[in-house]
Amino acid sequence: MRASKRTDNTDYYEYVLLYVDDCLCISTNPEKIVRDEIGKYFLMKEASIGEPDIYLGGKVRKVQLDTGVMCWSFSSSQYVQEACRNVRKYLKDKYGDDKIQDRQYLMPKKAGAALSNGSCPEIDVTPELLPEDAAYYQSLIGVLRWMVELGRVDIGCEVSMLSSCLALPREGHLK
């Protein structure tokens, strides 16, 4: 973040957001910053320089507010859909079509709530997960936490409840 001036001499702040291999620059001239300043230190793919469409898994797009002001919006839908595809693939690879077809491991197309009514993960007494399944559960919690960061605040409480079980996850938590 640094102070800068627009061409009309008004003050504003420029931002550069870097995370591993994702870079987002907010400025009146972001391409100059990416090419001349960041480009000195990092090799940039030419095709990746331009207006953003995805940043850290979230969909980015320009929208016009009712006031006529143009701004950027950020959506978690693409990340959530990809996460669901990954879970479906994991279930199919692990359990096969038979158990998925008999609905034992079928994910609903649309869920009414993040957790079923009366669900209390903190008092779950189902068997402990094996190490491989526990690691998978922990990775899912990471995905869910990122969904909350991307804007799915509606599942924040449920994700927090399930996160409290990371040290000793059980079958009921994973299901």
ABEGO torsion letter per residue (X at the ends): XBBBBBAAGBBBBBBBBBBEABBBBBBABAAAAAAAAAAAABBBBAAABEBBABBGGBBBBBBBBAAGBBBBBBBAAAAAAAAAAAAAAAAAAAAEAAAAAAGAABBBABBABABBBGBBAAABABBBBBAAAAAAAAAAAAAAAAAAAAGBAAAAAAAAAAAAAAABBBAAAAX
